[in-house]
Amino acid sequence: MFPAMRVKISGLDPHQQYYIAMDIVPVDNKRYRYVYHSSKWMVAGNADSPVPPRVYIHPDSPASGETWMRQVISFDKLKLTNNELDDQGHIILHSMHKYQPRVHVIRKDCGDDLSPVKPIPSGEGVKAFSFPETVFTTVTAYQNQQITRLKIDRNPFAKGFRDSGRNRMGLEALVESYAFWRPSLRTLTFEDIPGIPKQGNNLICKRNKLI
């Protein structure tokens, strides 16, 4: 997924083990098209049939709360595909649909059923976070050549498309502007969520209760 989503977490129990995972869910039941003369996305019909659920489990999982809280958590290795027959574990999405990434913090003892090919477990001990600015529309090809060049130059999975001999002045300017408007790193905190103890207290998942 490009650009990669990054978060920073606070308020976990430093001594407990947690999984960090991400899934991507539809925003609505519509399919979209881009109208170039007005530079807008417009509804083009009903959404395609739902695809099988996929979950990206962060490769550092499980890890202690202390480990998660002292690092920036990046989802730069998450891969997307529109191939409904994919067997590589990629997140399957329909092109020209709107989606919302969700970050899940899961207590290790509550994540026994966590799987890349099953929905995220529900109940106490599992918390989901999402941010409105991360909503995006999927495409299989960019129409803007500068955006295509930006992705080729900055996406680690596009190395094969790079041309080291081309004039980079226009691209460098675009990269600088992209870095300027990119949203700041988001912080997830448990401290302001009702019913969740503040950092340092024990979070114990037992019989579907967080005590």
C-alpha positions as CSV (number, residue, x, y, z in Angstrom):
1,M,0.0,0.0,0.0
2,F,1.4,3.4,-1.0
3,P,1.8,5.7,0.8
4,A,2.3,3.4,3.8
5,M,0.3,4.1,6.9
6,R,2.2,4.7,10.1
7,V,1.0,5.1,13.7
8,K,2.4,5.5,17.2
9,I,0.7,3.9,20.2
10,S,0.6,4.9,23.8
11,G,-1.2,3.8,26.9
12,L,-0.5,0.1,26.7
13,D,0.6,-2.1,29.6
14,P,4.4,-2.3,29.1
15,H,4.6,-5.8,30.3
16,Q,1.7,-7.3,28.3
17,Q,2.0,-8.9,24.9
18,Y,-0.1,-7.5,22.0
19,Y,-0.7,-8.2,18.4
20,I,-1.0,-5.2,16.0
21,A,-3.1,-5.9,12.9
22,M,-4.8,-4.0,10.1
23,D,-7.8,-4.7,7.9
24,I,-9.4,-2.5,5.2
25,V,-13.2,-2.2,5.1
26,P,-15.5,-0.6,2.5
27,V,-16.7,2.9,3.3
28,D,-20.0,2.5,1.5
29,N,-21.8,0.2,-1.0
30,K,-20.9,2.3,-4.1
31,R,-18.6,2.1,-7.0
32,Y,-16.9,5.3,-8.3
33,R,-15.5,6.8,-11.4
34,Y,-13.3,9.9,-11.9
35,V,-14.7,12.7,-13.9
36,Y,-11.6,14.5,-15.4
37,H,-13.2,17.7,-16.7
38,S,-14.5,18.5,-13.1
39,S,-11.7,16.7,-11.2
40,K,-14.2,14.9,-9.0
41,W,-15.1,11.3,-8.0
42,M,-18.7,10.5,-8.9
43,V,-20.9,7.5,-8.0
44,A,-21.0,5.1,-10.9
45,G,-23.2,2.3,-9.5
46,N,-23.5,-0.2,-6.8
47,A,-20.5,-1.8,-5.2
48,D,-19.2,-5.2,-6.5
49,S,-19.8,-8.3,-4.4
50,P,-17.9,-8.4,-1.1
51,V,-14.5,-10.1,-1.2
52,P,-13.1,-12.6,1.3
53,P,-11.9,-10.9,4.5
54,R,-8.1,-10.5,4.8
55,V,-6.1,-9.3,7.8
56,Y,-2.5,-8.0,7.8
57,I,-0.8,-9.0,11.0
58,H,2.2,-6.8,11.7
59,P,5.3,-9.0,11.4
60,D,6.6,-7.8,14.8
61,S,3.6,-9.4,16.5
62,P,3.3,-10.4,19.2
63,A,5.4,-7.9,21.2
64,S,5.3,-6.2,24.6
65,G,3.4,-3.0,25.1
66,E,6.8,-1.4,25.8
67,T,8.2,-2.5,22.5
68,W,5.2,-1.2,20.5
69,M,5.1,2.2,22.3
70,R,8.8,3.0,21.7
71,Q,8.6,2.7,17.9
72,V,6.8,4.0,15.0
73,I,4.6,1.2,13.7
74,S,4.7,1.1,9.9
75,F,2.5,-0.9,7.5
76,D,4.9,-0.5,4.6
77,K,5.0,-4.3,3.9
78,L,1.2,-4.6,3.5
79,K,0.3,-5.4,-0.1
80,L,-3.0,-4.9,-1.9
81,T,-4.5,-6.8,-4.9
82,N,-7.7,-6.9,-6.9
83,N,-7.2,-10.6,-7.7
84,E,-9.9,-12.5,-5.9
85,L,-8.0,-15.7,-6.3
86,D,-4.9,-14.4,-4.6
87,D,-3.1,-17.0,-2.5
88,Q,-0.3,-14.8,-1.3
89,G,-2.1,-13.4,1.7
90,H,-2.5,-9.9,0.2
91,I,-5.5,-7.7,1.1
92,I,-8.1,-8.1,-1.6
93,L,-9.9,-5.0,-2.7
94,H,-12.1,-4.0,-5.7
95,S,-10.9,-1.2,-7.9
96,M,-12.8,2.1,-8.0
97,H,-14.2,1.6,-4.5
98,K,-13.7,3.6,-1.3
99,Y,-12.1,1.9,1.7
100,Q,-11.0,2.7,5.3
101,P,-8.0,1.1,6.9
102,R,-8.4,0.1,10.6
103,V,-5.6,-0.6,13.1
104,H,-6.4,-3.2,15.7
105,V,-4.6,-3.6,19.1
106,I,-5.2,-7.2,20.3
107,R,-4.1,-8.7,23.7
108,K,-2.1,-11.8,23.0
109,D,-4.4,-14.0,25.2
110,C,-7.4,-12.6,23.3
111,G,-5.9,-13.3,19.8
112,D,-6.0,-17.1,19.7
113,D,-8.3,-16.9,16.6
114,L,-6.3,-14.2,14.8
115,S,-5.7,-15.3,11.2
116,P,-4.8,-13.5,7.9
117,V,-7.9,-15.1,6.3
118,K,-10.4,-14.6,9.1
119,P,-12.2,-11.5,10.4
120,I,-10.6,-9.7,13.4
121,P,-11.8,-11.3,16.7
122,S,-14.4,-9.2,18.5
123,G,-15.0,-8.5,22.2
124,E,-13.1,-7.1,25.1
125,G,-9.3,-7.1,24.7
126,V,-9.6,-5.9,21.1
127,K,-9.6,-2.3,20.2
128,A,-10.0,-0.8,16.7
129,F,-8.8,2.6,15.5
130,S,-9.5,4.4,12.3
131,F,-8.8,7.9,11.0
132,P,-11.0,9.8,8.4
133,E,-8.0,11.2,6.5
134,T,-6.9,7.6,5.6
135,V,-10.0,6.9,3.5
136,F,-8.9,6.2,-0.1
137,T,-10.2,5.1,-3.5
138,T,-8.6,2.1,-5.1
139,V,-7.3,2.4,-8.7
140,T,-5.3,0.0,-10.9
141,A,-3.7,2.7,-13.0
142,Y,-2.8,6.4,-12.4
143,Q,-3.9,8.9,-15.1
144,N,-1.5,11.6,-13.7
145,Q,2.0,10.9,-15.0
146,Q,3.6,12.8,-12.1
147,I,1.8,10.6,-9.6
148,T,3.0,7.5,-11.5
149,R,6.6,8.7,-11.4
150,L,6.3,9.6,-7.7
151,K,5.1,6.0,-6.9
152,I,7.8,4.4,-9.0
153,D,10.5,6.5,-7.3
154,R,9.3,6.2,-3.7
155,N,7.5,2.8,-3.5
156,P,10.0,0.1,-2.5
157,F,7.9,-2.5,-4.5
158,A,8.3,-0.5,-7.7
159,K,12.1,-0.8,-8.1
160,G,11.9,-2.6,-11.4
161,F,10.3,0.4,-13.1
162,R,12.9,2.9,-12.1
163,D,15.0,4.8,-14.7
164,S,18.1,6.3,-13.1
165,G,18.9,8.3,-16.2
166,R,15.8,10.5,-16.4
167,N,15.6,14.1,-15.5
168,R,14.4,14.2,-11.9
169,M,13.9,17.9,-11.3
170,G,10.1,17.9,-11.7
171,L,9.8,14.7,-9.6
172,E,11.9,16.1,-6.8
173,A,9.7,19.1,-6.5
174,L,6.7,16.9,-6.4
175,V,8.2,14.8,-3.7
176,E,9.0,17.9,-1.6
177,S,5.4,19.1,-1.9
178,Y,4.1,15.6,-1.0
179,A,6.3,15.6,2.1
180,F,4.9,19.0,3.0
181,W,1.2,18.1,3.0
182,R,1.5,14.5,4.2
183,P,-0.6,14.2,7.5
184,S,1.4,14.0,10.7
185,L,2.0,10.7,12.4
186,R,-1.2,9.6,14.2
187,T,-1.0,8.5,17.9
188,L,-3.3,5.9,19.3
189,T,-3.9,6.2,23.0
190,F,-5.9,4.1,25.4
191,E,-5.9,6.7,28.1
192,D,-8.9,8.7,26.9
193,I,-11.1,5.7,26.2
194,P,-13.8,5.1,28.8
195,G,-13.3,1.9,30.7
196,I,-9.7,1.4,29.7
197,P,-7.2,1.7,32.6
198,K,-4.4,4.1,32.2
199,Q,-0.8,3.1,31.4
200,G,0.8,1.0,34.1
201,N,-2.4,-0.8,35.1
202,N,-3.0,-4.4,34.2
203,L,-5.3,-5.2,31.3
204,I,-6.5,-8.8,31.8
205,C,-8.7,-10.5,29.2
206,K,-10.7,-13.3,30.9
207,R,-13.9,-14.8,29.8
208,N,-14.6,-11.9,27.4
209,K,-14.1,-9.3,30.1
210,L,-11.4,-6.7,30.3
211,I,-10.7,-6.2,34.0
